[in-house]
Amino acid sequence: MKKSYAYLALLLLMCIGLTACGGKNMKITKEMNGQTINLEKGETLSLAIEGNPTTGYSWNLTEVDQSILAPAGEPDYDSSSTLTGAGGTYTFKFNAVEAGSTTLKLDYYRTFETDIPPIETFEVTVVVK
C-alpha cells in the first residue's frame, strides 16, 4: 500500500514538473495594435481578435519573419453565439523561435476581393530576446 502512494506521489510531481516546462504564453488583443511586444525565446504569443467570417471577411496573416516568430498551426475561431451570422474571436498562436525583431501584421479582408484593400489592419512589432 505504501508503494502505491509513493508511486502516485512521484507521478504527481512529474506531472507538475512537465506542466512547468511548457513556457510562458503572452496574450495580446486588438487594443495592442501598434505596440511593441517583448518575448523570450521559447515563449508563445496568442492574439485574440474579433471577426465575423459569415460576412466573407477573415483575418489573414500578411507579414511575419517565421525564422523569429513561427505560426503554431492554423488560427482557431470561436463563435460568440449560436445564432446564425454572429461574430466571434479568431485566435492566432506563434512561437518565439529565435532572437530578433519582426513585424506581425494581419489584414481583415475578403479573400475573393483581390483589388480591394483590407477594411482593417492589425500590426505589432515583436522583439524576441
N, C-alpha and C positions, 0 to 999 in steps of 0.2 A: 504494500500500500504506500509506504514511504517513497519507493522508487517512482510510482505513478505521479506523486506530487512533485517530485524533483524533476521528472521529465516535462511535466506540464509547466512548471516554473521556468525551466530552460527554454521551452518553446515560446512562452510568452515574452521572455526577454529578447529572443531572437527576432520575433515579430516587431517589437518596439524598435530594435536596432535597425531593422530593414526599413521601417517607415521613416526613420530619421535620415536615411541616405537618399531620400527622394529629391533633395534640393529644394530651393525656395521657388515659390510661384508668385510673381508680381502681377497683380490685376490692374488693368487700366480701362478707362471708359472714354467715350466721345468727348467728355469735358476736358480731357488732357490734350486735345488737338493742339498742335503747335509747340508742345513742350519737349524737353529733353528727358529721356528715361535712362537711368543708370542701372546696369545689371552686372552681376558677376558671372564669369564663365560657368556653365552648368545650370544656371537658373532658367526658369520657364517664364515666358511673358504671355499673359492671357488678355486679349482685347475683347470686351463685350460691347457690341454696338447694335443699336436698334435698326430694323429694316422690315420691309414687307415684300416678300417675293411674289405675292399674289398680284401685285401691280406691274410685275415684269422687271422691277428694279432689284438689283442684288449688289452686295459689297464684293468687290474683286480686288485681289492683291495686284498692285501695278508696279511696285518698286520695293526691293529689299536686296541687300547683298547676302545671299544664302550661305556664304562661307563664314559670315559673322552671326547671322540670325536666321536659323533654318526653320521653315514651316514644319509644324508637327502634325502632319496629316491635313485632311480637308476640314474646313470650318464646320462647326455644329450649328444647327438652327433649332431654336425652341420657340414655339408659338406661345404668345401670352394669353391665348384664349382658344376655346374650341369652336368659336364662331367662324364661319367661312369669311375669308377676306381679312381676318385680323392679323396684325403685325406681330413681331416677336423680336428675338435677340439672336444675332449671329455671334458666335464665339470663335475667334481665331487664336491658335496657340503657336508659339515659336520657342525654339530652344536656342539659348546663347551658347554657341559652339566655339567661338574664337574671339580673342580680344580685337577691338577695333570699333569703328563708328559707321553706322549706316542709316539711311532714311528708310523708314517704314511708311509706305503710302498705300492707301486703299481708296478706290473710287466707287461711288454708288451710281450705277447707270444700268440701262437696258442693253444687254449684250447684242441684241439684234438691231439696235440703232447705231450703226457704225459711224455716222457722220455727226452725231450729236454729243456735245461734251457732257461729262457727268454732272448730275444735279447737286452732288455733294462730294467732298473730299475729306479724308482723314489722313493727317501726316504728323509723325513724330520722328525725332532723332533718337536713335538708340545707341548708347555707348556701352560696350562690353569691356570689362576690365579683367 
